[in-house]
Amino acid sequence: MHPTIRPQPGLLDIALYEGGQARVEGVSNVVKLSSNENPFGAPDRAREAFTRAVHSLHRYPNTDHLSLRQAIGEIWGLDPARIICGVGSDEIIHFLCQAYAGPGDEVIHTEHGFLMYKISALAAGATPVCVKEAERVTDVDAILAACTERTKLVFLANPNNPTGTMIGNGEMARLAAALPPQALLVLDGAYAEYVQGYDAGASLVEARDNVVMTRTFSKIYGLGGLRVGWGYGPQHVIDVLNRLRGPFNLSTVALEVAEAAVRDQEFLTRCRNENARMRGWLAEALADFGVPSDPSFANFILARFADAEEAQACDAFLKERGLIVRMVAGYGLPQCLRITIGDEPGCRRVAHAIGQFKGVRE
């Protein structure tokens, strides 16, 4: 700490976010299953758009993101004027905390929710409030009981990361209807595309003036390296967030590639179907080895072990074999490993290794 130059209160309380590990020293042929990335990469249309974009690298991007917003609106049946685009959905989350929470305010998140909710709340000077889940599933009654006159934002990932669980539309609507009048409900739909027929709360946004939805291109669209996300909400919220958004927050490349990706719904359907197939297979294979998981609606499963010691030992065993999964002790789940659903060879390889590990332990 410098003796006289000090950051704003709360900033030093932020633990640095650590992304999923990508390398193991001394091990080649690594399979990375730690960051919930699409094993099939980006759509061909997006790759082609990336190649074309090289000819306009000297041009500033447009500041209104109109073409991308119109494409999103067309595909998902939304009003483009109420869409905001950001550097991943993380930036939208950060904007919401900057705009609506500050010193003396509270921001609610669930106990196993995405770490960025707490980080963004602290960065805004607000107080994060952690609410218990019910066996790793969002508990609406517990959230409502935690609300006070200081509550400004309630973050809910649905499906949730890292648990993979979700609640239904009825419970989301009940939560939105019962919030204090000064509070916004933020529905994080980073994994929404993996759920057939789920609108990620868009209909709830349309019906109310206190609900915002966030989405990302990093997961099923395979564009994690470009960092593109978006939000949809009431006009009064979007107007505020656009005052915080930098005019050139997204590059020309990111805008053009994301537009090509969102228009390739055939790719999305193929990825969703293959993810569901291998997710079910992997969950069943691990259960046969005595490693249970809750029904997951995302592109990962949360494998549960007897205790933290066994989870750590399994993690080390997998790394020795070039298989990188995610320890989630930082999410309050030290006895668990989050395993991304990779392609079929990757899923079979990790299942075989965990079977070997359990055999050694027994």
MOTA-V369811 format. One record per run of one state. SS is the DSSP state (~ for helix, > for strand, _ for the rest). FROM is the first residue (numbers start at 0). TO is the last residue. Records with the same first field share a line. If there is no record, write none. Layout:
# MOTA-V369811
SS->FROM-TO  FROM-TO
This chain:
# MOTA-V369811
_->0-9  13-29  32-42  56-64  76-78  86-86  100-104  110-113  123-125  131-132  134-135  137-138  146-149  157-167  178-182  188-190  194-200  207-209  216-227  233-233  244-250  262-263  288-298  304-306  320-321  324-324  331-331  340-342  361-361
~->10-12  43-55  65-75  79-81  87-99  114-122  139-145  168-177  191-193  201-206  234-243  251-261  264-287  307-319  328-330  343-360
>->30-31  82-85  105-109  126-130  133-133  136-136  150-156  183-187  210-215  228-232  299-303  322-323  325-327  332-339
